[in-house]
Amino acid sequence: MTRPLRISIAVATAAVAALALSSCASGSGNSADGTVTDGKLTIATGQPAYSPWVEDNKPQSGKGFESAVAYAVAKEMGYAKSDVVWKRSTFDSAIAPGPKDWDLNIQQFSIDAKRKKAVDMSSAYYTTTQAVVTTSGSKAVDDTTIDSLKKDAIGVATGSTSIASVKDTLGVTPQVFNSNDDAVLALKSGQIDAIVTDLPTAFYMAAAQLDDGTVSAQFPADDKGDQFGFVLPKGSELTSKVDKALQTLDDDGTLKQLQTKWLSSETNTPVLK
C-alpha cells in the first residue's frame, strides 16, 4: 500500500521542480527590478576575456572597451559600480535557449535574427568589420585580394559571424575551431594560413598571441557592418532599459569616446578587393 504514496510524493516533487525551473527560465528575473539578484546587475563575459575588450582578464576593473561600456550602461540604468556583479560564461551557452544566472552578457556577440529566437539582444554598442590575421611566414601574408585569399586555408571560431563572412565574401568554407585560441594554435602549426575575426580582436591576436603576427587586410564593410550587442535572457524586462541606456550613450558621445580610448584607430588596414 506504500506505492501510491511514493508515486504521489514523486509527482509532487516533479511538479515543484518544474515550477521552479519555469520560474528560473523566465527572462523577467527573480527580483522586483527584473534582475537575478535584487539591487544588483549581474553581467557575464568570457573566460578568459581578452584585450582590447577586457584588460588583464579583469572586467571588474572597468578597463577595456566592453568592460567600460558595461559599466556605462549600468550607470545609465541606475546601478553604481559597486552594484555590478561579474560572472563568466562560455560564448555558446550564453546564446543557447534556457535559464541564465546573469542579467546581461557581453563578449562580442554579433546581432542576428537566428540568435534572437533563443535570447534577447540589445541594440548595437559597436560596429566593426572582419579582418585577416596571419604571420609573416604564411603564404597568405601578401594575399590582400579576394581572388588570392580564397585560395588559402582560412580558420574561424565556432559561433562567430566570421563563418558567414568568409563564405559570402570569399566563396569558400573555412575551417571551424572551438575558439579563437584554437585557431591561433592552428595558424602557428601551419594547419591554416590565416584567421578571420573582427578587426579589434585581429589586432590583439597579431600583437599578443603571435610572435610574427600581422593584420593583412579587412573585409569590405556592408551597410550594417558587424554589430555587437548585449545578450539577455529571452523576454527579459531589462532589454528595453539596456536599449535606452545605449541610445543615451550614443547620443551624448560616450560610446564614441570609449571607442577612441580603448579601440585604437585601425582604419589604415587595406580593404580586400
PyMOL commands that set and color helices and strands:
alter all, ss='L'
color gray80, all
select helices_A, chain A and resi 3-25+55-57+59-61+65-76+81-83+91-95+113-116+146-149+162-170+180-189+199-209+239-251+254-262
alter helices_A, ss='H'
color red, helices_A
select strands_A, chain A and resi 41-45+84-88+104-105+120-128+130-135+154-157+175-177+194-198+213-218+226-232
alter strands_A, ss='S'
color yellow, strands_A
deselect
rebuild
show_as cartoon
